[in-house]
Amino acid sequence: MKTLIAAALIGFAALFGTAGVGHADNDPYAPLVGVWQGHHRVMKVDPDGSVVVHVPDDPACPTCSAVEMPAMTIHIGLTAYDDNGDGKFFGYVKDSSDTRAVPTAVPVEIDIIPVQDYAKDHPYPRYIPSDGPGNVVTVSVKGLGNDYPFCGPTAHVCGA
């Protein structure tokens, strides 16, 4: 199962490219467009603000090991952004493969955080280079306590 999930994530990233490539300056979602990855996580953001997130579905199998854990797919629609340039985007859950864990219509916030700032609040020395380039994107589903981190191609802080 772990091999299958890893192969699917690698194939997903290869198919859709990486984050931060080929953006129009007038596109409000340009900083997010592309594929972002983390440990057993992948997120694809399209220029129209459509987001697809694949994360482990812990509630579906609370006794599963990381190797056996099924994946959950969350479809998000971005509807707004903070035009102060601080990297905050807002939307809602359009659909989820496990609506018990992530119900539809729940508000979502996606934040772009420079890797150095993320490292200050998440001191995991084995993952975080103190002077590394790049950004971390966090996806927070309101009221559910989910704060999934994803990295672009130059920020190596989101797990193996």
Protein Blocks (a to p, Z undefined) as FASTA:
>chain_A
ZZmmmmmmmmmmmmnopehiaiafklmklmmgccdddehiacdddfkopacdddddfklm
mmbcfklpccdddddddfbdcfkonopacdddfbdfblklmcghiacddddddfklmmmm
mccfklmcfkbgcdddddddehklpacddddfklccebZZ
